Amino acid sequence: MSLHHRSIQSFITGSLIGALAGLIGLGGAEFRLPVLVGMFKLPTLEAIILNKAMSLVVVTAALIFRTKQIPFDQQLAHYGITLNLLAGSLIGAWWAAGHAMTMSRVWLNRIIMVLLAGLSLVMLSEAWFDLHDGVTALFDAGPLRLAAGLVAGFGIGVVAALLGVAGGELLIPTIMLLYGLDIKLAGSLSLTVSLPTMLVGFARYTRSDAFAILRHEQTLFRWMVLGSILGAALGGLLLGLMPTGLLMTLLGFVLLISSIKTFQHAH
């Protein structure tokens, strides 16, 4: 594949993924990872690191774009929720990234396949059980909710580090169910949790030889990031044209199939 053709392909796939993810309020990293491994033939760890770098750029852009809907002062009013989840997610991201660098590629492929399949089931359950409606907090404010936030944050940090994702598909329903917030505010708070969590995992990966992928794949990185940001903006403009439940169902099945096909035959 020529460099020019590869650049066009990365821009188009980034745009499509960004648009579809933007329609449901995600960064799209969970869909970029199978593409990086399956279509562009990157080794798994290198694909995770490249996906993590892309996610940092896309999430930062999304956080800026969303300030028109959810101002920073409104997010700061719920700083306790952010700190609660961050206390667990930062530890989880650091721990998982360290283990990913020392783990055999075979086991890393298997674990990522399971995690992607799990994310697809999360998306399908959100679509079928309509978790986007308003909910009541699962626990009252107190030690029990604090402990639940730490555990949930740790698990989300692990997933974010191993997949190179922002974790919004897990953070948003967690914030809604655990703290009883609406989906728009939960989406913005998820980004404030995701950004530091991804930075910790990214910093951990700098110790790996696979980190050189950022230098070797600069062109792929630039074009796919540009496509992802433009696609996400387009997805935001098209919001409401397609039922969210139907879209999440389709994407859930796509993610499930692609995770199995991609990592079953990963080299």
Contacts in CASP RR format, 6 or more apart in sequence:
PFRMAT RR
TARGET T0000
AUTHOR 0000-0000-0000
METHOD contacts of the structure
MODEL  1
MSLHHRSIQSFITGSLIGALAGLIGLGGAEFRLPVLVGMFKLPTLEAIIL
NKAMSLVVVTAALIFRTKQIPFDQQLAHYGITLNLLAGSLIGAWWAAGHA
MTMSRVWLNRIIMVLLAGLSLVMLSEAWFDLHDGVTALFDAGPLRLAAGL
VAGFGIGVVAALLGVAGGELLIPTIMLLYGLDIKLAGSLSLTVSLPTMLV
GFARYTRSDAFAILRHEQTLFRWMVLGSILGAALGGLLLGLMPTGLLMTL
LGFVLLISSIKTFQHAH
1 9 0 8 1.000
3 219 0 8 1.000
6 40 0 8 1.000
6 219 0 8 1.000
6 220 0 8 1.000
7 219 0 8 1.000
7 220 0 8 1.000
7 223 0 8 1.000
8 223 0 8 1.000
9 39 0 8 1.000
10 40 0 8 1.000
10 219 0 8 1.000
10 220 0 8 1.000
10 223 0 8 1.000
10 224 0 8 1.000
11 223 0 8 1.000
11 224 0 8 1.000
11 226 0 8 1.000
11 227 0 8 1.000
12 227 0 8 1.000
13 32 0 8 1.000
13 35 0 8 1.000
13 39 0 8 1.000
13 224 0 8 1.000
14 32 0 8 1.000
14 35 0 8 1.000
14 224 0 8 1.000
14 227 0 8 1.000
14 228 0 8 1.000
14 231 0 8 1.000
15 227 0 8 1.000
15 228 0 8 1.000
15 230 0 8 1.000
15 231 0 8 1.000
15 234 0 8 1.000
16 231 0 8 1.000
17 28 0 8 1.000
17 31 0 8 1.000
17 32 0 8 1.000
17 35 0 8 1.000
17 228 0 8 1.000
17 231 0 8 1.000
18 27 0 8 1.000
18 28 0 8 1.000
18 58 0 8 1.000
18 227 0 8 1.000
18 228 0 8 1.000
18 229 0 8 1.000
18 231 0 8 1.000
18 232 0 8 1.000
18 234 0 8 1.000
18 235 0 8 1.000
19 231 0 8 1.000
19 232 0 8 1.000
19 234 0 8 1.000
19 235 0 8 1.000
19 238 0 8 1.000
20 28 0 8 1.000
20 31 0 8 1.000
20 235 0 8 1.000
20 247 0 8 1.000
20 251 0 8 1.000
21 27 0 8 1.000
21 28 0 8 1.000
21 31 0 8 1.000
21 232 0 8 1.000
22 28 0 8 1.000
22 231 0 8 1.000
22 232 0 8 1.000
22 235 0 8 1.000
22 236 0 8 1.000
22 239 0 8 1.000
23 235 0 8 1.000
23 236 0 8 1.000
23 238 0 8 1.000
23 239 0 8 1.000
23 240 0 8 1.000
23 242 0 8 1.000
23 244 0 8 1.000
23 247 0 8 1.000
24 244 0 8 1.000
24 247 0 8 1.000
24 248 0 8 1.000
24 251 0 8 1.000
25 172 0 8 1.000
25 187 0 8 1.000
26 166 0 8 1.000
26 168 0 8 1.000
26 169 0 8 1.000
27 55 0 8 1.000
27 58 0 8 1.000
27 59 0 8 1.000
27 62 0 8 1.000
27 165 0 8 1.000
27 166 0 8 1.000
27 168 0 8 1.000
27 228 0 8 1.000
27 232 0 8 1.000
28 58 0 8 1.000
28 165 0 8 1.000
28 228 0 8 1.000
29 51 0 8 1.000
29 52 0 8 1.000
29 54 0 8 1.000
29 55 0 8 1.000
29 58 0 8 1.000
29 163 0 8 1.000
29 164 0 8 1.000
29 165 0 8 1.000
29 166 0 8 1.000
29 167 0 8 1.000
30 116 0 8 1.000
30 119 0 8 1.000
30 163 0 8 1.000
30 165 0 8 1.000
30 167 0 8 1.000
30 169 0 8 1.000
30 255 0 8 1.000
31 251 0 8 1.000
31 254 0 8 1.000
31 255 0 8 1.000
31 258 0 8 1.000
32 51 0 8 1.000
32 54 0 8 1.000
32 224 0 8 1.000
32 228 0 8 1.000
33 47 0 8 1.000
33 48 0 8 1.000
33 51 0 8 1.000
33 112 0 8 1.000
33 116 0 8 1.000
33 163 0 8 1.000
33 164 0 8 1.000
33 165 0 8 1.000
34 116 0 8 1.000
34 255 0 8 1.000
34 258 0 8 1.000
34 259 0 8 1.000
34 262 0 8 1.000
34 263 0 8 1.000
36 42 0 8 1.000
36 47 0 8 1.000
36 50 0 8 1.000
36 51 0 8 1.000
37 43 0 8 1.000
37 44 0 8 1.000
37 47 0 8 1.000
37 262 0 8 1.000
37 263 0 8 1.000
37 266 0 8 1.000
38 262 0 8 1.000
38 266 0 8 1.000
40 47 0 8 1.000
40 220 0 8 1.000
41 267 0 8 1.000
42 50 0 8 1.000
42 213 0 8 1.000
42 217 0 8 1.000
43 105 0 8 1.000
43 210 0 8 1.000
43 267 0 8 1.000
44 105 0 8 1.000
44 108 0 8 1.000
44 109 0 8 1.000
44 112 0 8 1.000
44 263 0 8 1.000
44 266 0 8 1.000
45 100 0 8 1.000
45 101 0 8 1.000
45 105 0 8 1.000
45 108 0 8 1.000
45 208 0 8 1.000
45 210 0 8 1.000
46 210 0 8 1.000
46 213 0 8 1.000
47 213 0 8 1.000
48 100 0 8 1.000
48 112 0 8 1.000
48 162 0 8 1.000
48 163 0 8 1.000
48 164 0 8 1.000
48 205 0 8 1.000
49 164 0 8 1.000
49 202 0 8 1.000
49 205 0 8 1.000
49 208 0 8 1.000
49 210 0 8 1.000
49 211 0 8 1.000
49 213 0 8 1.000
49 214 0 8 1.000
50 213 0 8 1.000
50 214 0 8 1.000
50 217 0 8 1.000
50 220 0 8 1.000
50 221 0 8 1.000
51 163 0 8 1.000
51 164 0 8 1.000
51 165 0 8 1.000
52 161 0 8 1.000
52 164 0 8 1.000
52 198 0 8 1.000
52 201 0 8 1.000
52 202 0 8 1.000
52 205 0 8 1.000
53 202 0 8 1.000
53 214 0 8 1.000
53 221 0 8 1.000
54 221 0 8 1.000
54 224 0 8 1.000
54 225 0 8 1.000
54 228 0 8 1.000
55 164 0 8 1.000
55 165 0 8 1.000
55 166 0 8 1.000
55 194 0 8 1.000
55 198 0 8 1.000
56 195 0 8 1.000
56 198 0 8 1.000
56 199 0 8 1.000
56 202 0 8 1.000
57 225 0 8 1.000
57 229 0 8 1.000
58 166 0 8 1.000
58 225 0 8 1.000
58 228 0 8 1.000
58 229 0 8 1.000
58 232 0 8 1.000
59 166 0 8 1.000
59 191 0 8 1.000
59 194 0 8 1.000
59 195 0 8 1.000
59 198 0 8 1.000
60 195 0 8 1.000
61 229 0 8 1.000
61 232 0 8 1.000
62 191 0 8 1.000
62 232 0 8 1.000
63 188 0 8 1.000
63 191 0 8 1.000
63 192 0 8 1.000
63 195 0 8 1.000
65 232 0 8 1.000
65 233 0 8 1.000
66 187 0 8 1.000
66 188 0 8 1.000
66 191 0 8 1.000
69 184 0 8 1.000
69 188 0 8 1.000
70 184 0 8 1.000
70 185 0 8 1.000
70 187 0 8 1.000
70 188 0 8 1.000
74 185 0 8 1.000
74 188 0 8 1.000
75 82 0 8 1.000
75 185 0 8 1.000
75 188 0 8 1.000
75 189 0 8 1.000
75 192 0 8 1.000
78 179 0 8 1.000
78 181 0 8 1.000
78 185 0 8 1.000
78 189 0 8 1.000
81 175 0 8 1.000
81 179 0 8 1.000
81 181 0 8 1.000
81 189 0 8 1.000
82 189 0 8 1.000
82 192 0 8 1.000
82 193 0 8 1.000
84 145 0 8 1.000
84 146 0 8 1.000
84 149 0 8 1.000
84 150 0 8 1.000
85 149 0 8 1.000
85 152 0 8 1.000
85 153 0 8 1.000
85 156 0 8 1.000
85 171 0 8 1.000
85 174 0 8 1.000
85 175 0 8 1.000
85 193 0 8 1.000
86 153 0 8 1.000
86 193 0 8 1.000
86 196 0 8 1.000
86 197 0 8 1.000
87 150 0 8 1.000
87 153 0 8 1.000
88 149 0 8 1.000
88 150 0 8 1.000
88 151 0 8 1.000
88 153 0 8 1.000
88 154 0 8 1.000
88 155 0 8 1.000
88 157 0 8 1.000
89 153 0 8 1.000
89 154 0 8 1.000
89 155 0 8 1.000
89 156 0 8 1.000
89 157 0 8 1.000
89 160 0 8 1.000
89 193 0 8 1.000
89 196 0 8 1.000
89 197 0 8 1.000
90 157 0 8 1.000
90 196 0 8 1.000
90 197 0 8 1.000
90 200 0 8 1.000
91 154 0 8 1.000
92 153 0 8 1.000
92 154 0 8 1.000
92 155 0 8 1.000
92 157 0 8 1.000
92 158 0 8 1.000
92 161 0 8 1.000
93 157 0 8 1.000
93 158 0 8 1.000
93 160 0 8 1.000
93 161 0 8 1.000
93 197 0 8 1.000
93 198 0 8 1.000
93 200 0 8 1.000
93 201 0 8 1.000
93 204 0 8 1.000
94 161 0 8 1.000
94 200 0 8 1.000
94 201 0 8 1.000
94 204 0 8 1.000
95 158 0 8 1.000
95 161 0 8 1.000
96 157 0 8 1.000
96 158 0 8 1.000
96 159 0 8 1.000
96 161 0 8 1.000
96 162 0 8 1.000
96 201 0 8 1.000
97 161 0 8 1.000
97 162 0 8 1.000
97 200 0 8 1.000
97 201 0 8 1.000
97 204 0 8 1.000
97 205 0 8 1.000
98 204 0 8 1.000
98 207 0 8 1.000
100 108 0 8 1.000
100 161 0 8 1.000
100 162 0 8 1.000
100 205 0 8 1.000
101 204 0 8 1.000
101 205 0 8 1.000
101 207 0 8 1.000
101 208 0 8 1.000
101 210 0 8 1.000
103 111 0 8 1.000
105 266 0 8 1.000
108 162 0 8 1.000
109 263 0 8 1.000
109 266 0 8 1.000
110 263 0 8 1.000
111 162 0 8 1.000
112 162 0 8 1.000
112 163 0 8 1.000
112 259 0 8 1.000
112 263 0 8 1.000
113 259 0 8 1.000
113 260 0 8 1.000
113 262 0 8 1.000
113 263 0 8 1.000
113 264 0 8 1.000
115 159 0 8 1.000
115 162 0 8 1.000
115 163 0 8 1.000
116 163 0 8 1.000
116 255 0 8 1.000
116 256 0 8 1.000
116 258 0 8 1.000
116 259 0 8 1.000
116 263 0 8 1.000
117 255 0 8 1.000
117 256 0 8 1.000
117 259 0 8 1.000
117 260 0 8 1.000
119 159 0 8 1.000
119 163 0 8 1.000
119 169 0 8 1.000
119 170 0 8 1.000
119 255 0 8 1.000
120 252 0 8 1.000
120 253 0 8 1.000
120 255 0 8 1.000
120 256 0 8 1.000
120 259 0 8 1.000
121 256 0 8 1.000
122 169 0 8 1.000
122 170 0 8 1.000
122 173 0 8 1.000
123 169 0 8 1.000
123 248 0 8 1.000
123 249 0 8 1.000
123 251 0 8 1.000
123 252 0 8 1.000
123 255 0 8 1.000
124 248 0 8 1.000
124 249 0 8 1.000
124 252 0 8 1.000
124 253 0 8 1.000
125 131 0 8 1.000
126 132 0 8 1.000
126 173 0 8 1.000
126 245 0 8 1.000
126 248 0 8 1.000
127 244 0 8 1.000
127 245 0 8 1.000
127 246 0 8 1.000
127 247 0 8 1.000
127 248 0 8 1.000
127 249 0 8 1.000
127 252 0 8 1.000
128 249 0 8 1.000
130 245 0 8 1.000
131 173 0 8 1.000
131 176 0 8 1.000
131 177 0 8 1.000
132 183 0 8 1.000
132 244 0 8 1.000
134 176 0 8 1.000
134 180 0 8 1.000
134 182 0 8 1.000
134 183 0 8 1.000
135 176 0 8 1.000
135 177 0 8 1.000
135 180 0 8 1.000
136 180 0 8 1.000
137 145 0 8 1.000
137 177 0 8 1.000
137 178 0 8 1.000
137 179 0 8 1.000
137 180 0 8 1.000
138 145 0 8 1.000
138 148 0 8 1.000
138 177 0 8 1.000
138 178 0 8 1.000
138 180 0 8 1.000
139 145 0 8 1.000
139 148 0 8 1.000
139 178 0 8 1.000
145 178 0 8 1.000
145 179 0 8 1.000
148 178 0 8 1.000
149 174 0 8 1.000
149 178 0 8 1.000
152 174 0 8 1.000
152 178 0 8 1.000
153 174 0 8 1.000
153 193 0 8 1.000
156 167 0 8 1.000
156 170 0 8 1.000
156 171 0 8 1.000
156 174 0 8 1.000
156 193 0 8 1.000
156 197 0 8 1.000
157 167 0 8 1.000
157 197 0 8 1.000
159 165 0 8 1.000
159 167 0 8 1.000
159 170 0 8 1.000
160 166 0 8 1.000
160 167 0 8 1.000
160 194 0 8 1.000
160 197 0 8 1.000
160 198 0 8 1.000
160 201 0 8 1.000
161 197 0 8 1.000
161 200 0 8 1.000
161 201 0 8 1.000
161 204 0 8 1.000
164 198 0 8 1.000
166 190 0 8 1.000
166 191 0 8 1.000
166 194 0 8 1.000
166 195 0 8 1.000
166 198 0 8 1.000
167 190 0 8 1.000
167 194 0 8 1.000
167 197 0 8 1.000
168 187 0 8 1.000
168 190 0 8 1.000
168 191 0 8 1.000
168 194 0 8 1.000
171 186 0 8 1.000
171 187 0 8 1.000
171 189 0 8 1.000
171 190 0 8 1.000
171 193 0 8 1.000
171 194 0 8 1.000
172 183 0 8 1.000
172 186 0 8 1.000
172 187 0 8 1.000
172 190 0 8 1.000
173 186 0 8 1.000
175 181 0 8 1.000
175 186 0 8 1.000
175 187 0 8 1.000
175 189 0 8 1.000
175 190 0 8 1.000
176 182 0 8 1.000
176 183 0 8 1.000
176 186 0 8 1.000
181 189 0 8 1.000
205 211 0 8 1.000
214 221 0 8 1.000
END
